[in-house]
Amino acid sequence: MRRRRLTADWGISEFDMQSVVNAGALDPIVETVDAGAPADQARKWWTGELARVANERGVELAELPITPAQVAASSR
């Protein structure tokens, strides 16, 4: 139900939502949006650049030394 609501709120496809979930980015994106970032910018950061950095370091997104609030501040 949460995914369905967020998919509609964010205006993304179920495929894109599945990509967000598979990347482990759903909660960080929600927290980033709650901190004031536009949903599209939050998704871009967490599933793009930050996912790339996490992958290069061999860690999960949650292990990166950046908070959703910091990402939100960069997205405004």
mmCIF file of the N, C-alpha and C atoms, coordinates in Angstrom:
data_MODEL
# 
_entry.id   MODEL 
# 
loop_
_atom_site.group_PDB 
_atom_site.id 
_atom_site.type_symbol 
_atom_site.label_atom_id 
_atom_site.label_alt_id 
_atom_site.label_comp_id 
_atom_site.label_asym_id 
_atom_site.label_entity_id 
_atom_site.label_seq_id 
_atom_site.pdbx_PDB_ins_code 
_atom_site.Cartn_x 
_atom_site.Cartn_y 
_atom_site.Cartn_z 
_atom_site.occupancy 
_atom_site.B_iso_or_equiv 
_atom_site.pdbx_formal_charge 
_atom_site.auth_seq_id 
_atom_site.auth_comp_id 
_atom_site.auth_asym_id 
_atom_site.auth_atom_id 
_atom_site.pdbx_PDB_model_num 
ATOM 1   N N  . MET A 1 1  ? 0.825  -1.181 0.000   1.00 0.00 ? 1  MET A N  1 
ATOM 2   C CA . MET A 1 1  ? 0.000  0.000  0.000   1.00 0.00 ? 1  MET A CA 1 
ATOM 3   C C  . MET A 1 1  ? 0.880  1.259  0.000   1.00 0.00 ? 1  MET A C  1 
ATOM 4   N N  . ARG A 1 2  ? 1.941  1.252  0.805   1.00 0.00 ? 2  ARG A N  1 
ATOM 5   C CA . ARG A 1 2  ? 2.847  2.391  0.847   1.00 0.00 ? 2  ARG A CA 1 
ATOM 6   C C  . ARG A 1 2  ? 3.492  2.611  -0.515  1.00 0.00 ? 2  ARG A C  1 
ATOM 7   N N  . ARG A 1 3  ? 3.975  1.521  -1.121  1.00 0.00 ? 3  ARG A N  1 
ATOM 8   C CA . ARG A 1 3  ? 4.613  1.638  -2.442  1.00 0.00 ? 3  ARG A CA 1 
ATOM 9   C C  . ARG A 1 3  ? 3.640  2.184  -3.469  1.00 0.00 ? 3  ARG A C  1 
ATOM 10  N N  . ARG A 1 4  ? 2.399  1.731  -3.430  1.00 0.00 ? 4  ARG A N  1 
ATOM 11  C CA . ARG A 1 4  ? 1.393  2.204  -4.382  1.00 0.00 ? 4  ARG A CA 1 
ATOM 12  C C  . ARG A 1 4  ? 1.164  3.703  -4.210  1.00 0.00 ? 4  ARG A C  1 
ATOM 13  N N  . ARG A 1 5  ? 1.066  4.148  -2.958  1.00 0.00 ? 5  ARG A N  1 
ATOM 14  C CA . ARG A 1 5  ? 0.847  5.573  -2.689  1.00 0.00 ? 5  ARG A CA 1 
ATOM 15  C C  . ARG A 1 5  ? 2.045  6.397  -3.164  1.00 0.00 ? 5  ARG A C  1 
ATOM 16  N N  . LEU A 1 6  ? 3.248  5.929  -2.844  1.00 0.00 ? 6  LEU A N  1 
ATOM 17  C CA . LEU A 1 6  ? 4.448  6.669  -3.255  1.00 0.00 ? 6  LEU A CA 1 
ATOM 18  C C  . LEU A 1 6  ? 4.612  6.677  -4.769  1.00 0.00 ? 6  LEU A C  1 
ATOM 19  N N  . THR A 1 7  ? 4.291  5.567  -5.412  1.00 0.00 ? 7  THR A N  1 
ATOM 20  C CA . THR A 1 7  ? 4.363  5.510  -6.878  1.00 0.00 ? 7  THR A CA 1 
ATOM 21  C C  . THR A 1 7  ? 3.461  6.585  -7.477  1.00 0.00 ? 7  THR A C  1 
ATOM 22  N N  . ALA A 1 8  ? 2.268  6.719  -6.940  1.00 0.00 ? 8  ALA A N  1 
ATOM 23  C CA . ALA A 1 8  ? 1.329  7.735  -7.430  1.00 0.00 ? 8  ALA A CA 1 
ATOM 24  C C  . ALA A 1 8  ? 1.812  9.143  -7.068  1.00 0.00 ? 8  ALA A C  1 
ATOM 25  N N  . ASP A 1 9  ? 2.246  9.328  -5.819  1.00 0.00 ? 9  ASP A N  1 
ATOM 26  C CA . ASP A 1 9  ? 2.704  10.653 -5.378  1.00 0.00 ? 9  ASP A CA 1 
ATOM 27  C C  . ASP A 1 9  ? 3.905  11.131 -6.182  1.00 0.00 ? 9  ASP A C  1 
ATOM 28  N N  . TRP A 1 10 ? 4.823  10.222 -6.457  1.00 0.00 ? 10 TRP A N  1 
ATOM 29  C CA . TRP A 1 10 ? 6.053  10.580 -7.155  1.00 0.00 ? 10 TRP A CA 1 
ATOM 30  C C  . TRP A 1 10 ? 5.890  10.561 -8.674  1.00 0.00 ? 10 TRP A C  1 
ATOM 31  N N  . GLY A 1 11 ? 4.795  10.012 -9.169  1.00 0.00 ? 11 GLY A N  1 
ATOM 32  C CA . GLY A 1 11 ? 4.558  9.964  -10.608 1.00 0.00 ? 11 GLY A CA 1 
ATOM 33  C C  . GLY A 1 11 ? 5.534  9.064  -11.344 1.00 0.00 ? 11 GLY A C  1 
ATOM 34  N N  . ILE A 1 12 ? 5.864  7.916  -10.743 1.00 0.00 ? 12 ILE A N  1 
ATOM 35  C CA . ILE A 1 12 ? 6.784  6.980  -11.384 1.00 0.00 ? 12 ILE A CA 1 
ATOM 36  C C  . ILE A 1 12 ? 6.079  5.663  -11.663 1.00 0.00 ? 12 ILE A C  1 
ATOM 37  N N  . SER A 1 13 ? 6.680  4.886  -12.527 1.00 0.00 ? 13 SER A N  1 
ATOM 38  C CA . SER A 1 13 ? 6.112  3.585  -12.880 1.00 0.00 ? 13 SER A CA 1 
ATOM 39  C C  . SER A 1 13 ? 6.419  2.561  -11.797 1.00 0.00 ? 13 SER A C  1 
ATOM 40  N N  . GLU A 1 14 ? 5.702  1.459  -11.834 1.00 0.00 ? 14 GLU A N  1 
ATOM 41  C CA . GLU A 1 14 ? 5.971  0.360  -10.906 1.00 0.00 ? 14 GLU A CA 1 
ATOM 42  C C  . GLU A 1 14 ? 7.378  -0.188 -11.142 1.00 0.00 ? 14 GLU A C  1 
ATOM 43  N N  . PHE A 1 15 ? 7.827  -0.201 -12.388 1.00 0.00 ? 15 PHE A N  1 
ATOM 44  C CA . PHE A 1 15 ? 9.190  -0.644 -12.710 1.00 0.00 ? 15 PHE A CA 1 
ATOM 45  C C  . PHE A 1 15 ? 10.222 0.238  -12.015 1.00 0.00 ? 15 PHE A C  1 
ATOM 46  N N  . ASP A 1 16 ? 10.021 1.556  -12.097 1.00 0.00 ? 16 ASP A N  1 
ATOM 47  C CA . ASP A 1 16 ? 10.945 2.484  -11.432 1.00 0.00 ? 16 ASP A CA 1 
ATOM 48  C C  . ASP A 1 16 ? 10.905 2.307  -9.921  1.00 0.00 ? 16 ASP A C  1 
ATOM 49  N N  . MET A 1 17 ? 9.715  2.078  -9.381  1.00 0.00 ? 17 MET A N  1 
ATOM 50  C CA . MET A 1 17 ? 9.599  1.850  -7.943  1.00 0.00 ? 17 MET A CA 1 
ATOM 51  C C  . MET A 1 17 ? 10.334 0.572  -7.554  1.00 0.00 ? 17 MET A C  1 
ATOM 52  N N  . GLN A 1 18 ? 10.236 -0.456 -8.369  1.00 0.00 ? 18 GLN A N  1 
ATOM 53  C CA . GLN A 1 18 ? 10.940 -1.696 -8.070  1.00 0.00 ? 18 GLN A CA 1 
ATOM 54  C C  . GLN A 1 18 ? 12.444 -1.474 -8.088  1.00 0.00 ? 18 GLN A C  1 
ATOM 55  N N  . SER A 1 19 ? 12.913 -0.642 -8.987  1.00 0.00 ? 19 SER A N  1 
ATOM 56  C CA . SER A 1 19 ? 14.338 -0.307 -9.030  1.00 0.00 ? 19 SER A CA 1 
ATOM 57  C C  . SER A 1 19 ? 14.768 0.407  -7.761  1.00 0.00 ? 19 SER A C  1 
ATOM 58  N N  . VAL A 1 20 ? 13.945 1.304  -7.264  1.00 0.00 ? 20 VAL A N  1 
ATOM 59  C CA . VAL A 1 20 ? 14.218 2.013  -6.013  1.00 0.00 ? 20 VAL A CA 1 
ATOM 60  C C  . VAL A 1 20 ? 14.319 1.021  -4.864  1.00 0.00 ? 20 VAL A C  1 
ATOM 61  N N  . VAL A 1 21 ? 13.367 0.114  -4.793  1.00 0.00 ? 21 VAL A N  1 
ATOM 62  C CA . VAL A 1 21 ? 13.345 -0.880 -3.722  1.00 0.00 ? 21 VAL A CA 1 
ATOM 63  C C  . VAL A 1 21 ? 14.557 -1.797 -3.829  1.00 0.00 ? 21 VAL A C  1 
ATOM 64  N N  . ASN A 1 22 ? 14.856 -2.264 -5.031  1.00 0.00 ? 22 ASN A N  1 
ATOM 65  C CA . ASN A 1 22 ? 15.999 -3.161 -5.225  1.00 0.00 ? 22 ASN A CA 1 
ATOM 66  C C  . ASN A 1 22 ? 17.323 -2.503 -4.840  1.00 0.00 ? 22 ASN A C  1 
ATOM 67  N N  . ALA A 1 23 ? 17.409 -1.204 -5.011  1.00 0.00 ? 23 ALA A N  1 
ATOM 68  C CA . ALA A 1 23 ? 18.633 -0.471 -4.666  1.00 0.00 ? 23 ALA A CA 1 
ATOM 69  C C  . ALA A 1 23 ? 18.734 -0.195 -3.165  1.00 0.00 ? 23 ALA A C  1 
ATOM 70  N N  . GLY A 1 24 ? 17.681 -0.517 -2.427  1.00 0.00 ? 24 GLY A N  1 
ATOM 71  C CA . GLY A 1 24 ? 17.680 -0.215 -0.998  1.00 0.00 ? 24 GLY A CA 1 
ATOM 72  C C  . GLY A 1 24 ? 17.520 1.265  -0.727  1.00 0.00 ? 24 GLY A C  1 
ATOM 73  N N  . ALA A 1 25 ? 16.892 1.962  -1.668  1.00 0.00 ? 25 ALA A N  1 
ATOM 74  C CA . ALA A 1 25 ? 16.829 3.418  -1.598  1.00 0.00 ? 25 ALA A CA 1 
ATOM 75  C C  . ALA A 1 25 ? 15.477 3.975  -1.166  1.00 0.00 ? 25 ALA A C  1 
ATOM 76  N N  . LEU A 1 26 ? 14.490 3.120  -0.933  1.00 0.00 ? 26 LEU A N  1 
ATOM 77  C CA . LEU A 1 26 ? 13.157 3.634  -0.644  1.00 0.00 ? 26 LEU A CA 1 
ATOM 78  C C  . LEU A 1 26 ? 13.142 4.506  0.614   1.00 0.00 ? 26 LEU A C  1 
ATOM 79  N N  . ASP A 1 27 ? 13.622 3.990  1.724   1.00 0.00 ? 27 ASP A N  1 
ATOM 80  C CA . ASP A 1 27 ? 13.584 4.764  2.958   1.00 0.00 ? 27 ASP A CA 1 
ATOM 81  C C  . ASP A 1 27 ? 14.438 6.029  2.880   1.00 0.00 ? 27 ASP A C  1 
ATOM 82  N N  . PRO A 1 28 ? 15.670 5.956  2.357   1.00 0.00 ? 28 PRO A N  1 
ATOM 83  C CA . PRO A 1 28 ? 16.433 7.212  2.239   1.00 0.00 ? 28 PRO A CA 1 
ATOM 84  C C  . PRO A 1 28 ? 15.745 8.254  1.347   1.00 0.00 ? 28 PRO A C  1 
ATOM 85  N N  . ILE A 1 29 ? 15.098 7.804  0.284   1.00 0.00 ? 29 ILE A N  1 
ATOM 86  C CA . ILE A 1 29 ? 14.401 8.748  -0.588  1.00 0.00 ? 29 ILE A CA 1 
ATOM 87  C C  . ILE A 1 29 ? 13.239 9.390  0.148   1.00 0.00 ? 29 ILE A C  1 
ATOM 88  N N  . VAL A 1 30 ? 12.454 8.574  0.845   1.00 0.00 ? 30 VAL A N  1 
ATOM 89  C CA . VAL A 1 30 ? 11.314 9.108  1.602   1.00 0.00 ? 30 VAL A CA 1 
ATOM 90  C C  . VAL A 1 30 ? 11.806 10.120 2.627   1.00 0.00 ? 30 VAL A C  1 
ATOM 91  N N  . GLU A 1 31 ? 12.870 9.792  3.339   1.00 0.00 ? 31 GLU A N  1 
ATOM 92  C CA . GLU A 1 31 ? 13.417 10.711 4.346   1.00 0.00 ? 31 GLU A CA 1 
ATOM 93  C C  . GLU A 1 31 ? 13.955 11.988 3.704   1.00 0.00 ? 31 GLU A C  1 
ATOM 94  N N  . THR A 1 32 ? 14.527 11.877 2.529   1.00 0.00 ? 32 THR A N  1 
ATOM 95  C CA . THR A 1 32 ? 15.051 13.045 1.815   1.00 0.00 ? 32 THR A CA 1 
ATOM 96  C C  . THR A 1 32 ? 13.911 13.942 1.360   1.00 0.00 ? 32 THR A C  1 
ATOM 97  N N  . VAL A 1 33 ? 12.841 13.348 0.853   1.00 0.00 ? 33 VAL A N  1 
ATOM 98  C CA . VAL A 1 33 ? 11.655 14.119 0.458   1.00 0.00 ? 33 VAL A CA 1 
ATOM 99  C C  . VAL A 1 33 ? 11.043 14.776 1.695   1.00 0.00 ? 33 VAL A C  1 
ATOM 100 N N  . ASP A 1 34 ? 10.956 14.032 2.796   1.00 0.00 ? 34 ASP A N  1 
ATOM 101 C CA . ASP A 1 34 ? 10.419 14.593 4.040   1.00 0.00 ? 34 ASP A CA 1 
ATOM 102 C C  . ASP A 1 34 ? 11.269 15.766 4.534   1.00 0.00 ? 34 ASP A C  1 
ATOM 103 N N  . ALA A 1 35 ? 12.560 15.758 4.197   1.00 0.00 ? 35 ALA A N  1 
ATOM 104 C CA . ALA A 1 35 ? 13.468 16.850 4.593   1.00 0.00 ? 35 ALA A CA 1 
ATOM 105 C C  . ALA A 1 35 ? 13.389 18.040 3.643   1.00 0.00 ? 35 ALA A C  1 
ATOM 106 N N  . GLY A 1 36 ? 12.541 17.938 2.611   1.00 0.00 ? 36 GLY A N  1 
ATOM 107 C CA . GLY A 1 36 ? 12.299 19.095 1.752   1.00 0.00 ? 36 GLY A CA 1 
ATOM 108 C C  . GLY A 1 36 ? 12.755 19.003 0.313   1.00 0.00 ? 36 GLY A C  1 
ATOM 109 N N  . ALA A 1 37 ? 13.343 17.885 -0.081  1.00 0.00 ? 37 ALA A N  1 
ATOM 110 C CA . ALA A 1 37 ? 13.808 17.756 -1.469  1.00 0.00 ? 37 ALA A CA 1 
ATOM 111 C C  . ALA A 1 37 ? 12.656 17.334 -2.380  1.00 0.00 ? 37 ALA A C  1 
ATOM 112 N N  . PRO A 1 38 ? 12.674 17.775 -3.623  1.00 0.00 ? 38 PRO A N  1 
ATOM 113 C CA . PRO A 1 38 ? 11.706 17.264 -4.595  1.00 0.00 ? 38 PRO A CA 1 
ATOM 114 C C  . PRO A 1 38 ? 11.948 15.761 -4.803  1.00 0.00 ? 38 PRO A C  1 
ATOM 115 N N  . ALA A 1 39 ? 10.875 15.015 -4.971  1.00 0.00 ? 39 ALA A N  1 
ATOM 116 C CA . ALA A 1 39 ? 10.983 13.554 -5.102  1.00 0.00 ? 39 ALA A CA 1 
ATOM 117 C C  . ALA A 1 39 ? 11.886 13.145 -6.253  1.00 0.00 ? 39 ALA A C  1 
ATOM 118 N N  . ASP A 1 40 ? 11.794 13.839 -7.384  1.00 0.00 ? 40 ASP A N  1 
ATOM 119 C CA . ASP A 1 40 ? 12.625 13.439 -8.524  1.00 0.00 ? 40 ASP A CA 1 
ATOM 120 C C  . ASP A 1 40 ? 14.107 13.653 -8.238  1.00 0.00 ? 40 ASP A C  1 
ATOM 121 N N  . GLN A 1 41 ? 14.447 14.718 -7.527  1.00 0.00 ? 41 GLN A N  1 
ATOM 122 C CA . GLN A 1 41 ? 15.849 14.971 -7.178  1.00 0.00 ? 41 GLN A CA 1 
ATOM 123 C C  . GLN A 1 41 ? 16.346 13.963 -6.147  1.00 0.00 ? 41 GLN A C  1 
ATOM 124 N N  . ALA A 1 42 ? 15.510 13.635 -5.176  1.00 0.00 ? 42 ALA A N  1 
ATOM 125 C CA . ALA A 1 42 ? 15.886 12.641 -4.163  1.00 0.00 ? 42 ALA A CA 1 
ATOM 126 C C  . ALA A 1 42 ? 16.146 11.291 -4.819  1.00 0.00 ? 42 ALA A C  1 
ATOM 127 N N  . ARG A 1 43 ? 15.256 10.888 -5.729  1.00 0.00 ? 43 ARG A N  1 
ATOM 128 C CA . ARG A 1 43 ? 15.456 9.614  -6.444  1.00 0.00 ? 43 ARG A CA 1 
ATOM 129 C C  . ARG A 1 43 ? 16.727 9.662  -7.264  1.00 0.00 ? 43 ARG A C  1 
ATOM 130 N N  . LYS A 1 44 ? 16.970 10.753 -7.944  1.00 0.00 ? 44 LYS A N  1 
ATOM 131 C CA . LYS A 1 44 ? 18.162 10.886 -8.780  1.00 0.00 ? 44 LYS A CA 1 
ATOM 132 C C  . LYS A 1 44 ? 19.427 10.704 -7.948  1.00 0.00 ? 44 LYS A C  1 
ATOM 133 N N  . TRP A 1 45 ? 19.507 11.381 -6.816  1.00 0.00 ? 45 TRP A N  1 
ATOM 134 C CA . TRP A 1 45 ? 20.686 11.276 -5.964  1.00 0.00 ? 45 TRP A CA 1 
ATOM 135 C C  . TRP A 1 45 ? 20.877 9.858  -5.440  1.00 0.00 ? 45 TRP A C  1 
ATOM 136 N N  . TRP A 1 46 ? 19.823 9.282  -4.844  1.00 0.00 ? 46 TRP A N  1 
ATOM 137 C CA . TRP A 1 46 ? 19.979 7.984  -4.179  1.00 0.00 ? 46 TRP A CA 1 
ATOM 138 C C  . TRP A 1 46 ? 20.124 6.821  -5.145  1.00 0.00 ? 46 TRP A C  1 
ATOM 139 N N  . THR A 1 47 ? 19.479 6.879  -6.295  1.00 0.00 ? 47 THR A N  1 
ATOM 140 C CA . THR A 1 47 ? 19.578 5.747  -7.231  1.00 0.00 ? 47 THR A CA 1 
ATOM 141 C C  . THR A 1 47 ? 20.627 5.968  -8.304  1.00 0.00 ? 47 THR A C  1 
ATOM 142 N N  . GLY A 1 48 ? 21.187 7.149  -8.336  1.00 0.00 ? 48 GLY A N  1 
ATOM 143 C CA . GLY A 1 48 ? 22.216 7.465  -9.320  1.00 0.00 ? 48 GLY A CA 1 
ATOM 144 C C  . GLY A 1 48 ? 23.574 7.577  -8.677  1.00 0.00 ? 48 GLY A C  1 
ATOM 145 N N  . GLU A 1 49 ? 23.941 8.801  -8.359  1.00 0.00 ? 49 GLU A N  1 
ATOM 146 C CA . GLU A 1 49 ? 25.284 9.089  -7.850  1.00 0.00 ? 49 GLU A CA 1 
ATOM 147 C C  . GLU A 1 49 ? 25.615 8.329  -6.563  1.00 0.00 ? 49 GLU A C  1 
ATOM 148 N N  . LEU A 1 50 ? 24.721 8.372  -5.586  1.00 0.00 ? 50 LEU A N  1 
ATOM 149 C CA . LEU A 1 50 ? 25.026 7.713  -4.312  1.00 0.00 ? 50 LEU A CA 1 
ATOM 150 C C  . LEU A 1 50 ? 25.046 6.197  -4.440  1.00 0.00 ? 50 LEU A C  1 
ATOM 151 N N  . ALA A 1 51 ? 24.193 5.638  -5.277  1.00 0.00 ? 51 ALA A N  1 
ATOM 152 C CA . ALA A 1 51 ? 24.229 4.191  -5.515  1.00 0.00 ? 51 ALA A CA 1 
ATOM 153 C C  . ALA A 1 51 ? 25.540 3.801  -6.185  1.00 0.00 ? 51 ALA A C  1 
ATOM 154 N N  . ARG A 1 52 ? 26.029 4.643  -7.083  1.00 0.00 ? 52 ARG A N  1 
ATOM 155 C CA . ARG A 1 52 ? 27.305 4.377  -7.746  1.00 0.00 ? 52 ARG A CA 1 
ATOM 156 C C  . ARG A 1 52 ? 28.452 4.377  -6.737  1.00 0.00 ? 52 ARG A C  1 
ATOM 157 N N  . VAL A 1 53 ? 28.445 5.369  -5.857  1.00 0.00 ? 53 VAL A N  1 
ATOM 158 C CA . VAL A 1 53 ? 29.497 5.461  -4.835  1.00 0.00 ? 53 VAL A CA 1 
ATOM 159 C C  . VAL A 1 53 ? 29.434 4.251  -3.906  1.00 0.00 ? 53 VAL A C  1 
ATOM 160 N N  . ALA A 1 54 ? 28.240 3.895  -3.467  1.00 0.00 ? 54 ALA A N  1 
ATOM 161 C CA . ALA A 1 54 ? 28.087 2.727  -2.587  1.00 0.00 ? 54 ALA A CA 1 
ATOM 162 C C  . ALA A 1 54 ? 28.584 1.463  -3.274  1.00 0.00 ? 54 ALA A C  1 
ATOM 163 N N  . ASN A 1 55 ? 28.257 1.329  -4.537  1.00 0.00 ? 55 ASN A N  1 
ATOM 164 C CA . ASN A 1 55 ? 28.686 0.158  -5.299  1.00 0.00 ? 55 ASN A CA 1 
ATOM 165 C C  . ASN A 1 55 ? 30.212 0.114  -5.417  1.00 0.00 ? 55 ASN A C  1 
ATOM 166 N N  . GLU A 1 56 ? 30.817 1.244  -5.704  1.00 0.00 ? 56 GLU A N  1 
ATOM 167 C CA . GLU A 1 56 ? 32.283 1.310  -5.811  1.00 0.00 ? 56 GLU A CA 1 
ATOM 168 C C  . GLU A 1 56 ? 32.959 0.945  -4.493  1.00 0.00 ? 56 GLU A C  1 
ATOM 169 N N  . ARG A 1 57 ? 32.330 1.327  -3.387  1.00 0.00 ? 57 ARG A N  1 
ATOM 170 C CA . ARG A 1 57 ? 32.903 1.049  -2.068  1.00 0.00 ? 57 ARG A CA 1 
ATOM 171 C C  . ARG A 1 57 ? 32.512 -0.330 -1.530  1.00 0.00 ? 57 ARG A C  1 
ATOM 172 N N  . GLY A 1 58 ? 31.578 -0.978 -2.215  1.00 0.00 ? 58 GLY A N  1 
ATOM 173 C CA . GLY A 1 58 ? 31.113 -2.286 -1.777  1.00 0.00 ? 58 GLY A CA 1 
ATOM 174 C C  . GLY A 1 58 ? 30.289 -2.240 -0.501  1.00 0.00 ? 58 GLY A C  1 
ATOM 175 N N  . VAL A 1 59 ? 29.506 -1.158 -0.347  1.00 0.00 ? 59 VAL A N  1 
ATOM 176 C CA . VAL A 1 59 ? 28.673 -0.992 0.843   1.00 0.00 ? 59 VAL A CA 1 
ATOM 177 C C  . VAL A 1 59 ? 27.224 -0.747 0.434   1.00 0.00 ? 59 VAL A C  1 
ATOM 178 N N  . GLU A 1 60 ? 26.344 -0.811 1.415   1.00 0.00 ? 60 GLU A N  1 
ATOM 179 C CA . GLU A 1 60 ? 24.940 -0.468 1.202   1.00 0.00 ? 60 GLU A CA 1 
ATOM 180 C C  . GLU A 1 60 ? 24.783 1.049  1.261   1.00 0.00 ? 60 GLU A C  1 
ATOM 181 N N  . LEU A 1 61 ? 23.697 1.557  0.675   1.00 0.00 ? 61 LEU A N  1 
ATOM 182 C CA . LEU A 1 61 ? 23.441 2.999  0.712   1.00 0.00 ? 61 LEU A CA 1 
ATOM 183 C C  . LEU A 1 61 ? 23.437 3.535  2.139   1.00 0.00 ? 61 LEU A C  1 
ATOM 184 N N  . ALA A 1 62 ? 22.840 2.794  3.053   1.00 0.00 ? 62 ALA A N  1 
ATOM 185 C CA . ALA A 1 62 ? 22.730 3.238  4.444   1.00 0.00 ? 62 ALA A CA 1 
ATOM 186 C C  . ALA A 1 62 ? 24.093 3.387  5.119   1.00 0.00 ? 62 ALA A C  1 
ATOM 187 N N  . GLU A 1 63 ? 25.112 2.765  4.563   1.00 0.00 ? 63 GLU A N  1 
ATOM 188 C CA . GLU A 1 63 ? 26.446 2.841  5.152   1.00 0.00 ? 63 GLU A CA 1 
ATOM 189 C C  . GLU A 1 63 ? 27.244 4.054  4.675   1.00 0.00 ? 63 GLU A C  1 
ATOM 190 N N  . LEU A 1 64 ? 26.738 4.771  3.698   1.00 0.00 ? 64 LEU A N  1 
ATOM 191 C CA . LEU A 1 64 ? 27.446 5.959  3.218   1.00 0.00 ? 64 LEU A CA 1 
ATOM 192 C C  . LEU A 1 64 ? 27.388 7.055  4.278   1.00 0.00 ? 64 LEU A C  1 
ATOM 193 N N  . PRO A 1 65 ? 28.440 7.851  4.383   1.00 0.00 ? 65 PRO A N  1 
ATOM 194 C CA . PRO A 1 65 ? 28.474 8.911  5.396   1.00 0.00 ? 65 PRO A CA 1 
ATOM 195 C C  . PRO A 1 65 ? 27.738 10.174 4.945   1.00 0.00 ? 65 PRO A C  1 
ATOM 196 N N  . ILE A 1 66 ? 26.480 10.003 4.571   1.00 0.00 ? 66 ILE A N  1 
ATOM 197 C CA . ILE A 1 66 ? 25.644 11.135 4.162   1.00 0.00 ? 66 ILE A CA 1 
ATOM 198 C C  . ILE A 1 66 ? 24.230 10.867 4.651   1.00 0.00 ? 66 ILE A C  1 
ATOM 199 N N  . THR A 1 67 ? 23.573 11.908 5.057   1.00 0.00 ? 67 THR A N  1 
ATOM 200 C CA . THR A 1 67 ? 22.218 11.760 5.584   1.00 0.00 ? 67 THR A CA 1 
ATOM 201 C C  . THR A 1 67 ? 21.189 12.250 4.563   1.00 0.00 ? 67 THR A C  1 
ATOM 202 N N  . PRO A 1 68 ? 19.957 11.801 4.703   1.00 0.00 ? 68 PRO A N  1 
ATOM 203 C CA . PRO A 1 68 ? 18.904 12.324 3.835   1.00 0.00 ? 68 PRO A CA 1 
ATOM 204 C C  . PRO A 1 68 ? 18.789 13.850 3.928   1.00 0.00 ? 68 PRO A C  1 
ATOM 205 N N  . ALA A 1 69 ? 18.994 14.413 5.111   1.00 0.00 ? 69 ALA A N  1 
ATOM 206 C CA . ALA A 1 69 ? 18.924 15.882 5.262   1.00 0.00 ? 69 ALA A CA 1 
ATOM 207 C C  . ALA A 1 69 ? 20.011 16.564 4.442   1.00 0.00 ? 69 ALA A C  1 
ATOM 208 N N  . GLN A 1 70 ? 21.195 15.976 4.402   1.00 0.00 ? 70 GLN A N  1 
ATOM 209 C CA . GLN A 1 70 ? 22.291 16.540 3.596   1.00 0.00 ? 70 GLN A CA 1 
ATOM 210 C C  . GLN A 1 70 ? 21.959 16.460 2.110   1.00 0.00 ? 70 GLN A C  1 
ATOM 211 N N  . VAL A 1 71 ? 21.385 15.341 1.698   1.00 0.00 ? 71 VAL A N  1 
ATOM 212 C CA . VAL A 1 71 ? 20.993 15.196 0.294   1.00 0.00 ? 71 VAL A CA 1 
ATOM 213 C C  . VAL A 1 71 ? 19.898 16.211 -0.031  1.00 0.00 ? 71 VAL A C  1 
ATOM 214 N N  . ALA A 1 72 ? 18.957 16.384 0.862   1.00 0.00 ? 72 ALA A N  1 
ATOM 215 C CA . ALA A 1 72 ? 17.871 17.352 0.642   1.00 0.00 ? 72 ALA A CA 1 
ATOM 216 C C  . ALA A 1 72 ? 18.433 18.760 0.482   1.00 0.00 ? 72 ALA A C  1 
ATOM 217 N N  . ALA A 1 73 ? 19.402 19.107 1.306   1.00 0.00 ? 73 ALA A N  1 
ATOM 218 C CA . ALA A 1 73 ? 20.003 20.443 1.214   1.00 0.00 ? 73 ALA A CA 1 
ATOM 219 C C  . ALA A 1 73 ? 20.710 20.642 -0.122  1.00 0.00 ? 73 ALA A C  1 
ATOM 220 N N  . SER A 1 74 ? 21.267 19.576 -0.667  1.00 0.00 ? 74 SER A N  1 
ATOM 221 C CA . SER A 1 74 ? 21.949 19.645 -1.965  1.00 0.00 ? 74 SER A CA 1 
ATOM 222 C C  . SER A 1 74 ? 20.974 19.684 -3.124  1.00 0.00 ? 74 SER A C  1 
ATOM 223 N N  . SER A 1 75 ? 19.730 19.267 -2.872  1.00 0.00 ? 75 SER A N  1 
ATOM 224 C CA . SER A 1 75 ? 18.740 19.143 -3.939  1.00 0.00 ? 75 SER A CA 1 
ATOM 225 C C  . SER A 1 75 ? 17.870 20.370 -4.096  1.00 0.00 ? 75 SER A C  1 
ATOM 226 N N  . ARG A 1 76 ? 18.017 21.318 -3.224  1.00 0.00 ? 76 ARG A N  1 
ATOM 227 C CA . ARG A 1 76 ? 17.130 22.497 -3.277  1.00 0.00 ? 76 ARG A CA 1 
ATOM 228 C C  . ARG A 1 76 ? 17.663 23.545 -4.205  1.00 0.00 ? 76 ARG A C  1 
# 
